């Protein structure tokens, strides 16, 4: 029996590899696997409990609701934007998401907040701060260049958000020996 599973937190290529390994370990044939969605050949419904346990051990959750699927799509688009060749969009993030997902921003915002208990805007700030940490660690850009790369209007705006999220200034973070970075797909 072919079964479609929607998987929360499966938002990058690395996630796809991990989920594929889970199905291989459980000896469940995978028909197709893409961000947030797995199509498997399920022998019986009792296998779902094993799948759920294995997914949860790796930080994933099988979801049934359309809201969680939409939230995963939002996260996937934003993470891809952070890692993409085209850089951060110049337009505001709400317009960007409406264009990419073809849904009203009010619907996207309510859905995301309901599922993640955080606004899209706060999530977007956290993504950009994590990317700023990466740039700082690489040491190839000054703070103004980092702000520009992340599409901040000024480096002081980035600096204030950075300090609010990280708890130290960008200069203090650069001097620190303890760079506590998270992978973008691990935010939330």
C-alpha positions as CSV (number, residue, x, y, z in Angstrom):
1,X,0.0,0.0,0.0
2,X,1.4,3.4,-1.0
3,X,1.4,5.9,1.8
4,X,2.2,9.7,1.7
5,X,3.8,11.0,4.8
6,X,4.2,14.7,5.6
7,X,7.3,15.2,7.8
8,X,7.8,18.4,9.9
9,X,11.3,19.8,10.1
10,X,12.4,18.1,6.9
11,X,13.6,21.3,5.3
12,X,17.0,20.6,3.6
13,X,18.9,18.1,1.6
14,X,20.6,16.8,4.7
15,X,17.2,16.1,6.2
16,X,16.2,14.0,3.2
17,X,19.3,11.9,3.6
18,X,18.5,11.3,7.3
19,X,14.9,10.4,6.6
20,X,16.0,8.1,3.8
21,X,18.3,6.3,6.2
22,X,15.5,5.9,8.7
23,X,13.3,4.1,6.1
24,X,16.3,2.0,5.0
25,X,16.9,0.9,8.6
26,X,13.2,0.1,9.1
27,X,13.3,-1.8,5.7
28,X,10.5,0.3,4.3
29,X,10.7,0.9,0.5
30,X,10.8,4.6,-0.5
31,X,8.9,5.5,-3.7
32,X,9.9,9.2,-3.6
33,X,11.4,11.6,-1.1
34,X,11.5,15.4,-1.2
35,X,11.4,18.2,1.3
36,X,8.6,17.6,3.8
37,X,7.1,14.7,1.9
38,X,7.9,10.9,1.7
39,X,6.0,8.4,-0.4
40,X,6.6,4.9,0.9
41,X,5.4,1.4,0.3
42,X,3.7,0.6,3.7
43,X,3.0,-3.1,4.4
44,X,0.6,-2.4,7.3
45,X,-0.6,0.6,9.4
46,X,1.2,-0.7,12.5
47,X,4.5,0.3,10.9
48,X,3.5,3.9,11.4
49,X,4.4,3.7,15.2
50,X,7.9,2.5,14.4
51,X,8.3,5.3,11.8
52,X,7.0,7.9,14.2
53,X,9.5,6.8,16.9
54,X,12.4,6.7,14.5
55,X,11.6,10.1,13.1
56,X,11.2,11.7,16.5
57,X,14.7,10.3,17.5
58,X,16.2,12.4,14.7
59,X,14.1,15.5,15.3
60,X,11.4,15.0,12.8
61,X,7.6,14.6,13.3
62,X,5.1,13.0,11.0
63,X,2.3,15.5,10.5
64,X,-1.2,15.1,9.4
65,X,-2.4,18.7,9.2
66,X,-2.3,21.0,6.2
67,X,-1.1,23.8,8.5
68,X,2.1,21.9,9.4
69,X,2.7,21.2,5.7
70,X,2.4,24.9,4.9
71,X,4.7,25.8,7.8
72,X,7.3,23.4,6.4
73,X,7.0,25.0,3.0
74,X,7.5,28.5,4.5
75,X,10.6,27.3,6.4
76,X,11.9,25.5,3.3
77,X,11.6,28.6,1.1
78,X,13.3,30.8,3.7
79,X,16.2,28.4,4.4
80,X,16.7,28.0,0.6
81,X,16.8,31.7,0.3
82,X,19.6,31.9,2.9
83,X,21.7,29.3,1.1
84,X,20.7,30.3,-2.4
85,X,22.8,31.9,-5.2
86,X,20.3,34.8,-5.6
87,X,20.9,36.0,-2.1
88,X,18.3,37.6,0.3
89,X,15.4,39.2,-1.5
90,X,15.3,43.0,-1.7
91,X,11.5,43.0,-1.2
92,X,10.0,42.5,2.2
93,X,9.7,38.9,3.3
94,X,5.9,38.9,3.3
95,X,5.7,39.8,-0.4
96,X,8.4,37.3,-1.2
97,X,6.5,34.4,0.5
98,X,3.3,35.4,-1.1
99,X,5.0,35.2,-4.5
100,X,6.8,31.9,-3.8
101,X,3.9,30.1,-2.1
102,X,0.9,31.7,-3.9
103,X,-1.0,32.2,-0.6
104,X,-2.3,35.2,1.2
105,X,0.3,36.5,3.8
106,X,-2.3,36.6,6.5
107,X,-3.0,32.9,6.1
108,X,0.7,32.1,6.0
109,X,1.4,34.2,9.1
110,X,-1.4,32.7,11.2
111,X,-0.6,29.2,10.1
112,X,3.1,29.6,10.9
113,X,2.5,31.2,14.3
114,X,0.0,28.6,15.3
115,X,2.3,25.7,14.5
116,X,5.7,27.1,15.6
117,X,4.6,29.5,18.4
118,X,6.7,32.2,16.7
119,X,6.0,34.7,14.0
120,X,7.5,34.4,10.5
121,X,9.3,37.7,11.1
122,X,11.1,36.4,14.3
123,X,12.0,33.2,12.5
124,X,13.4,35.2,9.6
125,X,15.5,37.4,12.0
126,X,16.9,34.2,13.6
127,X,17.8,32.8,10.2
128,X,19.6,36.0,9.3
129,X,21.4,36.2,12.6
130,X,22.6,32.6,12.2
131,X,23.9,33.4,8.7
132,X,25.6,36.5,10.2
133,X,27.4,34.2,12.7
134,X,28.6,32.1,9.8
135,X,29.9,35.2,8.0
136,X,31.6,36.4,11.1
137,X,33.2,33.0,11.6
138,X,34.4,32.9,8.0
139,X,36.2,36.2,8.6
140,X,35.9,37.4,5.0
141,X,33.5,40.3,5.5
142,X,33.3,43.3,7.8
143,X,30.1,44.0,9.7
144,X,28.8,46.5,7.1
145,X,29.3,43.9,4.3
146,X,27.5,41.3,6.4
147,X,24.6,43.6,6.9
148,X,24.5,44.4,3.2
149,X,24.7,40.7,2.3
150,X,21.8,39.9,4.6
151,X,19.8,42.9,3.1
152,X,19.7,45.0,6.3
153,X,19.1,48.7,5.8
154,X,22.0,49.4,8.1
155,X,24.7,47.4,9.9
156,X,23.4,49.0,13.2
157,X,20.0,47.3,12.7
158,X,21.8,44.0,12.2
159,X,23.9,44.7,15.3
160,X,20.9,45.3,17.5
161,X,19.1,42.2,16.3
162,X,22.3,40.2,16.7
163,X,22.8,41.3,20.3
164,X,19.1,40.7,21.1
165,X,19.2,37.1,19.8
166,X,22.8,36.1,20.7
167,X,23.2,38.1,23.9
168,X,26.6,39.6,22.9
169,X,27.7,42.1,20.3
170,X,29.0,41.1,16.9
171,X,32.5,42.2,18.0
172,X,32.3,40.2,21.1
173,X,31.1,37.2,19.1
174,X,34.0,37.6,16.7
175,X,36.5,37.6,19.5
176,X,34.9,34.6,21.2
177,X,36.4,31.2,21.0
178,X,33.0,29.6,21.6
179,X,31.0,30.0,18.4
180,X,27.7,28.4,19.1
181,X,26.1,28.2,15.7
182,X,23.1,26.2,14.7
183,X,22.3,24.7,11.3
184,X,19.6,26.8,9.7
185,X,17.3,23.8,9.6
186,X,17.6,23.4,13.4
187,X,16.1,26.8,14.2
188,X,12.8,26.2,16.0
